[in-house]
């Protein structure tokens, strides 16, 4: 059973501008050390940052009512498994919310082009 669906799209240039303007202050507020390490290892790092940001936004939208469930951006971590498939790890308040809502699987898909990055997240109910 699907508990929530979220989608978000990010303009690559806006991500690039934010990183240029605020630098590490912005990056460490939004991304974990592993997300930063992964993204900066890529030739077009802004696309990878933008896709991860879109996935985080999609997670928040899938849970719904973000003002009732505050969490820090770094509590939602977008990684890749050994085959390169994106996966999401939760910690702290985000993990508590995942457990409270009885979310089992979290399915994430991300894509980017020269101008946009998009992500879709589906929260699937876990076992009772």
QUIURWO-V752162 format. One record per backbone hydrogen bond with DSSP energy under -0.5 kcal/mol. CO is the residue of the C=O (numbers start at 1). NH is the residue of the N-H. If there is no record, write none. Layout:
# QUIURWO-V752162
CO/NH
CO/NH
This chain:
# QUIURWO-V752162
1/125
4/123
6/121
8/119
10/12
10/117
11/15
12/16
13/17
14/18
15/19
16/20
17/21
18/22
19/23
22/25
22/26
23/26
23/27
24/28
25/29
26/30
27/31
32/36
33/37
34/38
35/39
36/40
37/41
38/41
39/42
42/45
43/45
44/47
44/48
45/49
46/50
47/51
48/52
49/53
50/54
51/55
52/56
53/57
54/58
55/59
56/60
57/61
58/62
59/63
60/64
65/68
65/69
72/75
73/76
75/77
75/91
76/78
77/79
77/89
79/87
81/84
85/81
87/79
89/77
91/94
91/95
92/96
93/97
94/98
95/99
96/100
97/101
98/103
99/102
102/126
105/124
106/108
107/122
109/120
111/118
115/12
116/113
117/10
118/111
119/8
120/109
121/6
122/107
122/124
123/3
123/4
124/104
